[in-house]
Amino acid sequence: MSDMMGIGKAFKEGNGNTIIYTALLAAMLANCIPTVADGWYFSLQQRWKQQLEDKKITDQEYWWYDVLGYYGITAGYYGILLVGVLALGQTSVSFKSKLLLGIIGGGFVVSVVMKNVQKDEKVAQLKADGTYDPNSNV
């Protein structure tokens, strides 16, 4: 698979350091930019936490779900992006990069929306409980 993506060829031609630097930079950026996968993970994490509090799952199950969810969802998300880029075949690098930037930007928007929805739900719950303080930073 690496030869298919040109990585093997790049190493053979002496560009291995460039591949390593690019991979580390990509990993750093991937952990700084919210994605759709982050939204899915946080949503599931909230569900698992509630199940733990309701005694539907054990502490051990919660932590296994959390770890597997954290790594599995993120890896799956980037795997789907990789398959998508590979499926584009010989399409130009310019098109592929614009498509990926659009997907990442869309992920950022979805993450912000999900955060705002959660905040609104928390405010609604506080109002229902009669404990809402409009001056608090919910």
N, C-alpha and C positions, 0 to 999 in steps of 0.2 A: 504494500500500500504506500510506503514512503517513497518508492521510486515513482509511483503513479503521481504523487503530488510534487515530485521534483526535489524532495528533501535529500534523498540519497545522492542525487546528482550534485546538489549544492555542497554537500560535505566532501565529495570526491574532488570537486573543483576548488576546494580550499575556502569555501564560504561558511564553514560550520559555525564559526563564532557569530556571524550575522544571524544565523538561524537561532542560536542560543539566546542572543540578546533580544531578538524579536519575540521569541516565546516567553521570555521573562517579562518583557514590557507588556505583552498581550495579557499574561496572567495577572499582572498588577492592575491593568486597566479593567479587566473583567471583574475583579473584586471590588473596584471602586464605583462601577456604574450599576445602578439597580436594573434588574431585568425582570421579565415576566416570570422566570423561574423563582426569583426572590419572592414575588407576590404569592405564588403557589405555595412555596415553602412556609412563609409566615402564616398563611391561612391554615395550612395543615398543622403547623406548630400550635396555633391557638386552639384548634380542635383537639389535638392530643393533650394539651394542658388541661382543657376542660374535662376530658375523659379521665385524666389522672385525678383531678379534684373530685369528680363524681365517683371515684373508685371503680371505674369500668376497666381501667388498665392499671398495671403495677408500675412502680417507679422504674424498674428495670425495663419494662416494655416501653415506657415513655422515652427513656434515653436511647434505646435502640431505634425506635421510630424516628427520633430527632436526628440522630447521627446518620442513619440511612437516608432519611429525607433530605438532609442538608447536602450530603455529597451526591446522592443519587439523582435528585431533581436537577441540580446544577449541571452535573455531567450529562444527563439526558438532554437538557436544553441545548448545550453546546454540541452534543452529538447530532441532534436534529439539524442545527445550523450547518454543521460540517457535511452531513448527507445532502442537504439542500444545495450547498455550494458545489459539491462534487457532481450533483445531478445536472447542474448548469453546464458542465463539460467545458467546452472551449469558449464559452461566453467571455467577453472582455473583463479584465481585472477591474476596470472602472465601473462597469455595471455591477459586478459582484460586491465591490466595496460600498457603492451607494445603497444597494439592497440591504447589506448587513447594517450599515449605519441607520437606515430607516427602521429596521427591525429593533435595533438597540434603542433608538430614540422612542419607538413605540412602547418598548418595555419600560422605559423611564416614565412615560406618561401613565401607563397602567399602574405602575408602582405608586406614583403620587396620588392617583385617583383612589386606589385601595386604601392608602394611608388616610386620606380625607374621609372616606366612607367609615373607616374604623373610628375616627375621631367623632364624626357625627353620631354614630351609634352609641359611643360612650356618653356624649352629651345628652342624648335622648334618654339613656338609662338613668343618668344622674337626675334629670328632670323628673322622670317617673318616680324615682325614689325620694324626690323632694330635697336632694342634697346638692343641687346644681348651684354653683356660684359663678355668675357671669364674669367676675374679675379674676377667676382662676385661669391658669394656663393649662387647659385640658389637653 
